[in-house]
Amino acid sequence: MDDKSHNLKTARDATVPPELSGERFDKATALLFPEHSRAEITGWIQAGAVLLDGMQCKPKVRVKGGEKVSLAASAQVRDYWQEPEDIPLDIVHADNDILVLNKPAGLVVHPGAGNNTGTLVNALLFHFPELSGVPRAGVVHRLDKETSGVMVIAKNLTTHHALVEMIGERQVNREYLGITEGRMISGRDVNEPIGRDPNVRTRQAVREDGKPAYTEFRVAERYRTHTLVRAKLGSGRTHQIRVHLQSIGYPLVGDKRYGARGKVPVAAAPELRASLQDLQHVGRQALHAERLSFVHPITQERLEFAVPLPVDLTELRNWLLSDNEQLI
C-alpha cells in the first residue's frame, strides 16, 4: 500500500481558568486540551492554528486567566493506519475509555515498512472503528512481535494522552514471565543503560552512552538447566528485558538475537528437547507479559490484570518441571 496520509480535523474552544494565570500559552493550552501532546500544540500555535482571544501569539506568551483559547487544527494520519482487518482479539477488559487485551505471540503491534497489514492496529480498527481518530489506534505501549501477553489500549484522545503520561512517569506497572537458559541462583536487579548496538542496527545493547534502564529479576522456579524468572520494568527501553538478561549471562530460551544457544539438558526427555527446539526454530523468545496494573485515568479506580502463560510456554514449563522430577 502506498504511504499516503490524510488530515484529521479537530476544533475546540476553552477559557483559561484563573489558576493557570502566569503559565506559558503552550503549557496552558496543553492543560486545557490534554488529549493532545504539548509538542503538537506548540506546533499548532506556531502555525496560527491556536488563537488567544482571537489573536496569534507566541508559545512563550504568559496568560492572565479569562482569555478564550480557540483550537482549529488538523493532525496528519497515515492511510495504512486506517485499514481494518478481521483479525481475532482476546479482550480481557473493555469500558468506555480503555481496552485490555491478551496479545498472542507472532502478532506485530504497529504497521510499518513491510508490515502494512496483519497487525494489531489493523485488528483494532476492524473491531473498534472509532479508534481511527486516536493516535496509533490507541496503542500506548508495545510488545515485541514474538512476545505474548497483556496490553492496554486507549479508546479516546483524553485517555490516550493520560496513559502516555502515566507510562512515561512509571505509573503503569508491567510484570513479565520469562524462561532463561541457565540456572539462576538468585534474583538480580540490573541497572545498565541501553542503546542501539553499534554493530547491528536491529539490536540493542548495554552501553555507557545509552538511556537509563532498570529491571528487577526474581526467580519464580528453578529447573535443572533453566530458570523461570519474573521481571519487573523500571523503565521501558526497546528489548530491555532481553538485553538485560543477555548482559548477565541468562538469555531467554529461543532468543537467538540476544544470545540463546538452544541449550538442552543432558538426557532430556524427547518432549522437552522438542519443546526447546521448537522455540529456537521459530525465533520465539520465551517471554510473556503476565501482569499489568494502573489507576484508571478517568474513573481513578485501581486496576490489575493478569493473563496466563500461553500454550507453548506452559508446555515448556511442564516439561522442565518433569525434567526436575527425574532427578529426585
C-alpha positions in Angstrom: 0.0 0.0 0.0 1.3 3.5 -0.8 2.4 5.5 2.2 -0.1 8.3 1.9 -1.8 10.5 4.5 -4.9 12.5 5.3 -5.9 15.1 7.8 -8.0 14.5 10.9 -9.6 17.8 11.8 -10.2 19.0 15.4 -11.8 22.2 16.7 -12.2 23.2 20.4 -12.7 26.3 22.5 -11.9 26.8 26.1 -11.5 29.6 28.7 -8.2 29.9 30.6 -9.1 29.4 34.3 -7.7 31.8 37.0 -5.4 29.0 38.4 -3.4 29.0 35.1 -2.6 32.7 35.4 1.1 33.2 34.6 1.6 30.0 32.7 3.0 29.9 29.2 0.4 29.9 26.4 1.6 26.5 25.1 1.5 24.9 28.6 -1.9 26.3 29.5 -3.3 25.1 26.2 -1.9 21.6 26.7 -3.6 21.5 30.1 -6.9 22.7 28.6 -6.7 20.1 25.8 -5.0 17.1 27.4 -5.9 14.8 24.6 -3.1 16.4 22.5 0.6 16.4 23.3 2.3 19.7 24.2 4.7 19.3 21.3 1.7 19.0 18.9 0.0 22.0 20.5 3.2 24.1 20.3 3.5 23.4 16.6 -0.2 24.4 16.1 0.4 27.7 18.0 3.4 28.5 15.8 1.3 27.7 12.7 -1.5 30.0 13.9 -4.0 27.2 14.5 -4.4 28.1 18.2 -5.5 31.6 19.0 -5.6 33.5 22.2 -8.6 35.9 22.3 -8.7 35.6 18.5 -5.1 36.6 18.1 -2.0 34.7 17.1 0.6 34.6 19.9 4.0 33.0 20.5 4.1 29.8 22.7 6.0 31.6 25.4 3.4 34.4 26.0 2.1 34.3 29.6 -1.7 34.0 30.0 -3.6 36.0 32.6 -6.7 34.0 33.0 -10.1 34.5 31.5 -8.9 34.5 27.8 -10.5 32.4 25.2 -8.4 29.7 23.6 -9.6 28.6 20.1 -8.1 25.5 18.6 -8.8 24.7 14.9 -6.1 22.3 13.6 -5.6 19.1 11.7 -3.4 16.1 12.5 -1.8 14.0 9.8 -2.8 10.4 9.9 -1.2 7.8 7.6 -3.6 5.8 5.5 -2.1 2.5 6.3 -3.2 3.0 9.9 -6.7 3.2 8.6 -7.0 -0.3 7.1 -9.3 -2.5 9.2 -8.8 -6.3 9.1 -10.9 -9.0 10.7 -8.2 -10.5 13.0 -9.5 -12.0 16.3 -8.7 -10.2 19.5 -8.6 -11.7 23.0 -10.3 -8.9 25.0 -9.6 -9.1 28.8 -11.5 -5.9 29.7 -13.4 -3.1 27.9 -15.1 0.0 29.0 -15.8 3.5 27.5 -12.2 4.6 27.8 -9.8 1.6 27.7 -9.3 -1.9 26.3 -7.1 -4.5 27.9 -6.2 -7.4 25.6 -4.0 -10.5 25.5 -1.7 -10.3 22.5 -0.6 -13.7 21.0 3.0 -14.3 20.0 3.6 -13.7 16.3 1.3 -10.6 16.0 3.1 -7.4 15.1 1.7 -4.4 17.0 2.3 -1.4 14.6 2.1 -1.3 10.8 5.3 -0.2 9.2 7.6 -0.9 6.3 6.9 -4.4 5.3 4.1 -4.8 7.8 1.3 -2.7 6.5 -1.3 -5.4 7.1 -2.0 -8.2 9.6 -1.1 -6.2 12.7 -2.7 -5.5 16.0 -3.6 -2.0 14.8 -5.4 -3.3 11.8 -7.4 -5.6 14.0 -8.3 -2.8 16.5 -9.6 -0.7 13.6 -11.9 -3.5 12.5 -13.4 -4.3 15.9 -13.4 -0.6 17.1 -13.7 1.7 14.1 -13.8 4.8 16.4 -10.1 4.2 17.1 -9.3 5.7 13.7 -9.5 9.1 15.4 -7.0 8.1 18.1 -3.2 8.2 17.5 -1.8 4.8 16.6 -5.3 3.4 17.0 -5.0 3.7 20.8 -1.7 1.8 21.2 0.2 3.5 24.1 2.9 0.8 24.6 4.1 -2.1 22.6 5.2 -5.7 22.9 7.7 -7.3 20.5 6.2 -9.4 17.8 7.1 -12.7 19.4 6.3 -11.6 23.0 2.8 -12.6 24.2 0.7 -11.0 26.9 -1.4 -8.2 28.3 -1.6 -4.7 26.8 -3.7 -1.6 27.4 -5.3 0.4 24.6 -6.7 3.9 24.8 -10.2 4.3 23.3 -10.2 8.1 23.1 -7.8 11.1 22.9 -8.1 12.1 26.5 -7.3 8.6 27.8 -4.5 8.2 25.2 -2.8 11.4 26.4 -3.2 10.3 30.1 -1.9 6.8 29.6 1.1 8.0 27.6 2.0 10.4 30.5 1.4 7.6 33.1 3.7 5.2 31.3 6.4 8.0 31.0 6.1 8.7 34.7 6.3 4.9 35.6 2.8 4.8 36.9 1.9 1.7 34.9 3.3 -1.4 36.4 4.3 -4.2 34.0 5.5 -7.6 35.0 6.7 -10.4 32.8 7.5 -14.1 33.0 10.4 -15.5 31.0 12.3 -18.8 30.7 16.0 -18.4 30.6 18.9 -20.6 29.6 21.0 -21.2 32.6 20.1 -22.0 36.3 19.9 -18.7 38.0 20.8 -19.0 41.7 19.0 -15.8 42.9 17.3 -12.7 41.7 19.1 -9.7 40.5 18.5 -6.0 39.8 20.1 -4.8 36.6 20.7 -1.1 36.2 22.5 -0.7 32.9 21.9 1.9 30.2 20.7 0.6 26.8 21.2 2.0 23.3 21.4 0.8 19.7 24.1 -1.8 19.1 26.8 0.0 17.0 27.5 -3.2 15.0 23.9 -4.4 14.4 21.2 -1.8 13.9 18.4 -4.2 14.6 19.8 -5.0 18.1 20.0 -3.1 21.3 22.9 -3.4 23.7 24.2 -2.3 27.1 26.4 0.8 26.5 27.6 3.6 28.6 26.1 6.3 26.5 22.7 4.6 26.3 19.4 5.6 28.0 19.0 4.6 31.7 17.3 1.2 32.1 16.4 -0.7 35.2 14.9 -4.2 35.5 14.2 -6.3 38.6 14.6 -10.1 38.1 13.3 -12.6 40.6 13.5 -16.4 40.4 10.0 -17.9 40.2 11.0 -21.6 39.5 14.4 -23.2 39.1 15.0 -26.2 36.9 17.9 -28.4 36.1 19.5 -26.1 33.5 16.9 -23.3 33.1 15.0 -20.7 35.2 11.5 -19.2 35.2 12.1 -15.6 36.1 9.7 -12.8 36.9 10.8 -9.4 35.5 9.5 -6.0 36.6 10.3 -3.0 34.4 11.6 0.2 36.0 11.8 1.8 32.5 10.7 1.0 29.0 13.6 0.6 26.6 13.4 -1.4 23.4 14.1 -5.1 24.1 15.0 -4.1 27.6 14.4 -7.5 29.3 16.1 -9.4 26.6 19.1 -7.2 26.6 19.5 -7.2 30.4 19.2 -11.0 30.6 21.8 -11.4 28.0 24.1 -9.0 29.8 24.1 -11.2 33.0 24.5 -14.4 31.1 20.9 -15.8 31.1 19.4 -15.2 27.6 15.8 -16.1 27.1 15.0 -19.5 25.5 14.6 -19.1 21.8 16.0 -15.6 21.7 18.8 -16.1 19.1 19.1 -12.4 18.6 20.3 -12.0 22.2 22.5 -15.0 22.8 20.3 -18.1 23.1 22.2 -21.2 22.2 19.4 -23.7 22.1 20.7 -25.4 25.3 19.1 -28.7 26.1 19.6 -30.7 29.4 21.7 -33.8 29.0 19.4 -36.9 28.8 16.3 -34.7 28.5 13.0 -36.3 27.6 12.2 -36.2 23.8 9.2 -33.9 24.5 11.4 -31.4 26.4 14.0 -31.4 23.7 11.3 -30.9 21.0 9.7 -28.0 23.0 13.0 -26.2 23.4 14.0 -26.7 19.8 10.6 -25.5 18.5 11.0 -22.1 20.2 14.5 -21.8 18.9 13.4 -22.7 15.4 10.6 -20.1 15.1 12.6 -17.4 16.8 10.0 -17.1 19.6 11.6 -15.7 22.8 10.2 -17.3 25.9 8.8 -14.0 27.2 5.2 -13.3 28.3 3.7 -10.0 29.7 1.8 -11.6 32.6 0.6 -8.7 34.6 -0.5 -5.0 34.2 -1.7 -2.7 36.9 -2.5 1.1 36.9 -5.0 3.6 38.1 -7.8 4.1 35.5 -7.2 7.6 34.0 -10.9 8.5 34.1 -12.6 6.6 37.0 -9.4 6.6 39.2 -10.1 3.0 40.1 -7.1 0.8 40.7 -7.0 -1.9 38.1 -4.9 -5.1 37.8 -5.0 -7.6 35.0 -3.2 -10.9 34.7 -3.1 -13.4 31.7 -1.8 -16.9 32.0 1.2 -18.3 30.1 0.2 -19.3 26.5 0.2 -23.0 25.5 3.7 -23.1 24.1 5.3 -21.7 27.2 3.0 -23.7 29.5 4.1 -26.9 27.8 7.8 -26.0 28.1 7.4 -25.2 31.8 5.7 -28.5 32.4 8.4 -30.4 30.6 11.1 -28.5 32.6 9.3 -29.4 35.8 9.1 -33.0 34.7 12.8 -32.9 34.0 13.4 -31.7 37.5 11.4 -34.6 39.0 13.5 -37.1 37.1 16.5 -36.1 39.3 14.7 -37.0 42.5 
